[in-house]
Each structure stands twice: as C-alpha cells, then as structure tokens.
C-alpha cells in the first residue's frame, strides 16, 4: 500500500509541473509525452516487486522465513530515476537516451547504480551553505514551481555567461544559485542570481561530485534534469523543456 501511495505521489509530481508549463503555453504539448516515458518503467518495476512480495508472503515458503517482511533495498524507492529520459542531459557520461526505450538500458529503481550521481537521479540535499548572515540547505532552495540552476563556480567569467543565458526563458520558471567553495571572495550580489552560497563544508560539491564551472539543473519535481559544463549544454536542456526560444 505504501509503495503504491509513494508511486502515485511521484506520478502526480512528475506530471504536475509539465502540465502547468503546457497549460500556460510556456512549453510544447510534446513535453507531456515524457510523463509516460519516465514513469511507466518505474510503475512496472513497482508492480514486479509487489507481486514478488505477495507471492513470497502467501506462497509455499517455510513458516520461519521472514524475508518477505523486510522493507529495504529497492522497496525504499530511493534509487528511482529517469536516466534514460529524452529530456535529461548529462555531459559527464556517455549515456545517450534513445527515442524508443530499450529495456536493457532502463534501471528505474537504480538497483545496479555505481553510486555516481547522474542526470535523471533524485537531487541530493546539502547543508551548511552560507547565505550572507545565515545558513541554508539545498532543499530550501529548490521549489516545486521552478527549475533551480546550480552554478558551481568561483569566478565571474564562468558564472556570468550562464546567468545571462537564463534571461531569455519564461519569467518565474527558473531560479539560480552560485555555489562557491569556502574562503573565496565572491560579490554579495550578482545580477541574475537569486542565491550566492558559500559551500563551507564542501557538502554540495561532494554530493554532486562536480568540478569548478559545472552547472546542475534541478527540476521542479526534485530530479536532476541536467549536469552540463556551461551555456551550450544548458541551452540544450531547456530547449527540451520550453522548445526553441528563438
């Protein structure tokens, strides 16, 4: 029951932000097709696992076998991902999404993950981010009605082109944060950036395994939509969401 509820919530979240953009005419109707593309393999895996659990519970297993009561591993659904999705962009890997899903490329529950964060995974949290006189965490920066662009950069020549490239997208749909390493001098205000965060303990850099100049886009549903090296990759990702801005 819990797995079905969690899956249903994930279904609703995946569809809601896409439907909102399409209804506001900020994205093409084709974006809605990615709901089925992303969620169908996850639902299929959920049904496979719950069916196996049902069979083990009421099947011919020894009475002292309690394995069917364990709620760990894939049952926690923490590895649910959309790495194969046609609208995620990851320039750090050779993974290329196809228009037609191939079963051998889909690991919707992350059972065979090597632990490296990739586009399509759930975006991790990171705490101890200094924002002027206060500290915050990434989960308080993310929002359910906008994309969050995380610019892991220590220098203006890296983050300014990225911020300028965001100006042409629909107003209110993107927020950006510059995340820099501790001990560096960065302006307290940068045009186009809603947040300038000092990664005091390096938690954000470690969680996202990024190098200086890397850009990460977190979708409204809390999924990493893109991990790219700069403006070109960022444009490729948002073209898949909003269509052409020309």
Kinemage of the C-alpha trace (Angstrom):
@kinemage 1
@onewidth
@group {chain A} dominant
@subgroup {mainchain}
@vectorlist {calphas} color= white
{ca unk a 1} P 0.000 0.000 0.000
{ca unk a 2} L 2.811 2.404 0.921
{ca unk a 3} L 4.704 1.646 -2.281
{ca unk a 4} L 1.575 2.305 -4.309
{ca unk a 5} L 0.989 5.591 -2.483
{ca unk a 6} L 4.601 6.695 -2.982
{ca unk a 7} L 4.401 5.785 -6.661
{ca unk a 8} L 1.158 7.722 -7.031
{ca unk a 9} L 2.680 10.818 -5.428
{ca unk a 10} L 5.672 10.548 -7.755
{ca unk a 11} L 3.297 10.203 -10.722
{ca unk a 12} L 1.444 13.358 -9.728
{ca unk a 13} L 4.611 15.368 -9.138
{ca unk a 14} L 6.135 14.279 -12.446
{ca unk a 15} L 3.038 15.299 -14.376
{ca unk a 16} L 2.066 18.457 -12.476
{ca unk a 17} L 4.992 20.726 -13.371
{ca unk a 18} L 4.907 19.647 -17.011
{ca unk a 19} L 1.160 20.152 -17.264
{ca unk a 20} L 1.469 23.590 -15.663
{ca unk a 21} L 4.028 24.736 -18.244
{ca unk a 22} L 1.963 23.401 -21.133
{ca unk a 23} L -1.279 24.899 -19.792
{ca unk a 24} L 0.457 28.302 -19.519
{ca unk a 25} L 1.753 27.840 -23.090
{ca unk a 26} L 5.321 28.037 -21.880
{ca unk a 27} L 6.167 24.551 -23.134
{ca unk a 28} L 5.017 22.486 -26.129
{ca unk a 29} L 2.389 19.742 -25.618
{ca unk a 30} L 5.039 17.173 -26.553
{ca unk a 31} L 6.530 17.656 -23.070
{ca unk a 32} L 3.593 15.684 -21.669
{ca unk a 33} L 4.716 12.586 -23.553
{ca unk a 34} L 7.713 12.359 -21.257
{ca unk a 35} L 5.384 11.574 -18.351
{ca unk a 36} L 4.740 8.104 -19.749
{ca unk a 37} L 8.336 7.765 -20.921
{ca unk a 38} L 9.673 8.416 -17.429
{ca unk a 39} L 7.034 6.907 -15.180
{ca unk a 40} L 5.991 3.713 -16.975
{ca unk a 41} L 9.234 1.808 -16.228
{ca unk a 42} L 9.046 2.910 -12.576
{ca unk a 43} L 5.441 1.712 -12.208
{ca unk a 44} L 6.263 -1.560 -13.970
{ca unk a 45} L 9.123 -2.198 -11.538
{ca unk a 46} L 6.877 -1.380 -8.594
{ca unk a 47} L 4.309 -3.934 -9.786
{ca unk a 48} L 7.026 -6.552 -10.294
{ca unk a 49} L 8.353 -6.038 -6.782
{ca unk a 50} L 4.972 -6.012 -5.053
{ca unk a 51} L 3.887 -9.100 -6.992
{ca unk a 52} L 7.044 -10.896 -5.894
{ca unk a 53} L 6.374 -9.766 -2.316
{ca unk a 54} L 2.800 -11.054 -2.485
{ca unk a 55} L 3.897 -14.408 -3.857
{ca unk a 56} L 6.565 -14.828 -1.190
{ca unk a 57} L 4.111 -13.908 1.564
{ca unk a 58} L 1.314 -16.257 0.562
{ca unk a 59} L 3.323 -18.812 -1.362
{ca unk a 60} L 4.833 -22.082 -0.204
{ca unk a 61} L 7.634 -20.579 1.865
{ca unk a 62} L 8.700 -22.022 5.241
{ca unk a 63} L 6.870 -20.544 8.222
{ca unk a 64} L 10.099 -19.386 9.794
{ca unk a 65} L 11.153 -17.493 6.660
{ca unk a 66} L 10.641 -13.809 7.465
{ca unk a 67} L 12.354 -12.401 4.370
{ca unk a 68} L 9.093 -11.149 2.881
{ca unk a 69} L 8.677 -8.730 5.797
{ca unk a 70} L 11.875 -6.850 5.017
{ca unk a 71} L 11.272 -3.358 3.644
{ca unk a 72} L 14.743 -2.438 2.452
{ca unk a 73} L 16.705 -2.121 -0.765
{ca unk a 74} L 14.593 -1.237 -3.770
{ca unk a 75} L 11.441 -1.240 -1.662
{ca unk a 76} L 12.558 2.100 -0.207
{ca unk a 77} L 12.370 3.611 -3.726
{ca unk a 78} L 15.336 5.884 -3.010
{ca unk a 79} L 17.025 4.903 -6.249
{ca unk a 80} L 14.087 5.746 -8.547
{ca unk a 81} L 15.491 7.612 -11.525
{ca unk a 82} L 14.853 8.722 -15.117
{ca unk a 83} L 18.371 8.404 -16.508
{ca unk a 84} L 17.038 7.165 -19.852
{ca unk a 85} L 14.634 10.105 -20.319
{ca unk a 86} L 14.830 12.041 -23.568
{ca unk a 87} L 14.703 15.368 -21.698
{ca unk a 88} L 17.618 14.854 -19.305
{ca unk a 89} L 21.103 15.970 -20.342
{ca unk a 90} L 24.305 14.654 -18.802
{ca unk a 91} L 27.579 15.776 -20.334
{ca unk a 92} L 29.679 13.830 -17.819
{ca unk a 93} L 28.663 10.398 -19.068
{ca unk a 94} L 28.382 8.593 -22.378
{ca unk a 95} L 24.792 7.647 -21.608
{ca unk a 96} L 22.614 8.641 -24.564
{ca unk a 97} L 18.841 8.483 -24.259
{ca unk a 98} L 17.005 6.982 -27.243
{ca unk a 99} L 13.574 7.908 -28.596
{ca unk a 100} L 12.459 4.327 -28.044
{ca unk a 101} L 13.249 2.812 -24.655
{ca unk a 102} L 15.414 -0.292 -24.697
{ca unk a 103} L 14.745 -2.486 -21.706
{ca unk a 104} L 18.410 -3.283 -21.105
{ca unk a 105} L 19.150 0.423 -20.620
{ca unk a 106} L 16.455 1.011 -18.010
{ca unk a 107} L 17.241 0.562 -14.324
{ca unk a 108} L 14.320 2.531 -12.926
{ca unk a 109} L 14.987 1.627 -9.297
{ca unk a 110} L 18.756 2.103 -9.512
{ca unk a 111} L 19.484 -1.467 -8.460
{ca unk a 112} L 22.708 -1.534 -10.467
{ca unk a 113} L 23.813 2.045 -9.811
{ca unk a 114} L 27.507 2.648 -9.213
{ca unk a 115} L 26.661 5.423 -6.746
{ca unk a 116} L 27.662 8.276 -9.064
{ca unk a 117} L 25.049 10.995 -9.404
{ca unk a 118} L 23.720 11.348 -12.945
{ca unk a 119} L 21.071 13.418 -14.645
{ca unk a 120} L 17.737 11.736 -14.015
{ca unk a 121} L 18.539 10.902 -10.382
{ca unk a 122} L 16.882 12.421 -7.341
{ca unk a 123} L 18.721 15.630 -6.435
{ca unk a 124} L 20.585 15.262 -3.123
{ca unk a 125} L 20.433 17.764 -0.292
{ca unk a 126} L 23.428 19.648 1.120
{ca unk a 127} L 23.560 21.714 4.295
{ca unk a 128} L 25.911 24.335 5.730
{ca unk a 129} L 25.525 26.707 2.776
{ca unk a 130} L 26.240 30.254 3.916
{ca unk a 131} L 23.859 32.866 2.537
{ca unk a 132} L 25.113 36.239 3.820
{ca unk a 133} L 24.489 36.110 7.593
{ca unk a 134} L 22.518 32.852 7.635
{ca unk a 135} L 22.964 29.242 6.597
{ca unk a 136} L 20.624 27.258 4.405
{ca unk a 137} L 20.374 23.933 2.612
{ca unk a 138} L 19.624 22.966 -0.963
{ca unk a 139} L 16.216 21.502 -0.146
{ca unk a 140} L 15.200 25.011 0.998
{ca unk a 141} L 16.471 26.494 -2.272
{ca unk a 142} L 14.637 24.061 -4.547
{ca unk a 143} L 10.994 24.748 -5.383
{ca unk a 144} L 8.070 22.852 -6.861
{ca unk a 145} L 7.168 25.583 -9.365
{ca unk a 146} L 10.561 26.426 -10.833
{ca unk a 147} L 13.774 24.926 -12.136
{ca unk a 148} L 16.813 25.601 -9.955
{ca unk a 149} L 20.101 26.189 -11.760
{ca unk a 150} L 23.102 25.484 -9.536
{ca unk a 151} L 26.269 27.103 -10.866
{ca unk a 152} L 29.295 25.592 -9.159
{ca unk a 153} L 31.709 28.387 -9.922
{ca unk a 154} L 34.298 30.509 -8.167
{ca unk a 155} L 34.889 33.130 -10.874
{ca unk a 156} L 32.741 35.680 -12.713
{ca unk a 157} L 33.950 34.600 -16.158
{ca unk a 158} L 32.272 31.240 -15.516
{ca unk a 159} L 29.003 32.141 -13.830
{ca unk a 160} L 28.134 35.378 -15.650
{ca unk a 161} L 27.637 33.784 -19.125
{ca unk a 162} L 25.398 31.138 -17.542
{ca unk a 163} L 23.263 33.732 -15.758
{ca unk a 164} L 22.949 35.845 -18.930
{ca unk a 165} L 21.744 32.811 -20.868
{ca unk a 166} L 18.802 32.370 -18.478
{ca unk a 167} L 17.318 35.791 -19.218
{ca unk a 168} L 15.503 34.630 -22.337
{ca unk a 169} L 13.455 31.930 -20.633
{ca unk a 170} L 9.912 32.448 -19.268
{ca unk a 171} L 9.886 34.688 -16.219
{ca unk a 172} L 9.420 32.930 -12.897
{ca unk a 173} L 10.258 29.469 -14.186
{ca unk a 174} L 13.962 29.448 -13.254
{ca unk a 175} L 15.912 30.426 -10.156
{ca unk a 176} L 19.668 30.309 -9.966
{ca unk a 177} L 22.267 29.880 -7.258
{ca unk a 178} L 26.015 30.386 -7.417
{ca unk a 179} L 27.742 27.856 -5.178
{ca unk a 180} L 31.375 28.595 -4.441
{ca unk a 181} L 33.975 26.959 -2.255
{ca unk a 182} L 34.798 28.282 1.180
{ca unk a 183} L 37.355 31.029 1.640
{ca unk a 184} L 36.934 32.657 -1.758
{ca unk a 185} L 35.876 36.243 -2.351
{ca unk a 186} L 32.628 36.417 -4.329
{ca unk a 187} L 30.368 39.513 -4.645
{ca unk a 188} L 27.418 39.580 -2.283
{ca unk a 189} L 25.154 40.466 -5.216
{ca unk a 190} L 25.297 39.186 -8.781
{ca unk a 191} L 22.679 40.146 -11.380
{ca unk a 192} L 20.541 37.151 -12.287
{ca unk a 193} L 21.435 35.056 -9.238
{ca unk a 194} L 18.825 34.602 -6.518
{ca unk a 195} L 21.353 32.969 -4.195
{ca unk a 196} L 25.102 33.221 -3.658
{ca unk a 197} L 26.042 30.350 -1.386
{ca unk a 198} L 29.354 29.537 0.225
{ca unk a 199} L 29.824 25.780 0.465
{ca unk a 200} L 31.505 25.958 3.875
{ca unk a 201} L 31.956 22.242 4.452
{ca unk a 202} L 32.077 21.208 0.799
{ca unk a 203} L 28.910 19.146 1.190
{ca unk a 204} L 27.302 20.400 -2.030
{ca unk a 205} L 30.433 19.850 -4.133
{ca unk a 206} L 30.792 16.342 -2.702
{ca unk a 207} L 27.114 15.427 -3.150
{ca unk a 208} L 27.104 16.473 -6.785
{ca unk a 209} L 30.714 15.386 -7.480
{ca unk a 210} L 31.297 18.497 -9.566
{ca unk a 211} L 34.303 20.454 -10.705
{ca unk a 212} L 34.593 24.229 -10.942
{ca unk a 213} L 32.386 25.585 -13.736
{ca unk a 214} L 29.883 22.732 -13.701
{ca unk a 215} L 26.160 23.558 -13.942
{ca unk a 216} L 23.408 21.397 -12.479
{ca unk a 217} L 19.699 21.896 -13.189
{ca unk a 218} L 17.178 20.575 -10.664
{ca unk a 219} L 13.635 20.171 -11.941
{ca unk a 220} L 10.507 21.208 -10.005
{ca unk a 221} L 9.974 17.558 -9.031
{ca unk a 222} L 13.376 17.393 -7.346
{ca unk a 223} L 15.053 15.409 -10.117
{ca unk a 224} L 18.393 16.368 -11.651
{ca unk a 225} L 17.456 17.424 -15.164
{ca unk a 226} L 20.933 18.281 -16.384
{ca unk a 227} L 24.591 18.129 -15.456
{ca unk a 228} L 26.462 20.220 -18.021
{ca unk a 229} L 29.675 22.139 -18.495
{ca unk a 230} L 28.231 25.502 -19.467
{ca unk a 231} L 25.899 27.571 -21.610
{ca unk a 232} L 25.681 25.209 -24.587
{ca unk a 233} L 24.580 22.226 -22.517
{ca unk a 234} L 22.204 24.385 -20.517
{ca unk a 235} L 20.552 25.580 -23.716
{ca unk a 236} L 20.221 22.009 -24.939
{ca unk a 237} L 18.417 21.025 -21.759
{ca unk a 238} L 15.969 23.925 -21.703
{ca unk a 239} L 15.225 23.521 -25.402
{ca unk a 240} L 13.839 20.102 -24.459
{ca unk a 241} L 11.610 21.737 -21.840
{ca unk a 242} L 10.481 25.032 -23.370
{ca unk a 243} L 11.160 24.362 -27.031
{ca unk a 244} L 13.033 26.926 -29.115
{ca unk a 245} L 13.343 30.392 -27.564
{ca unk a 246} L 14.031 31.993 -30.923
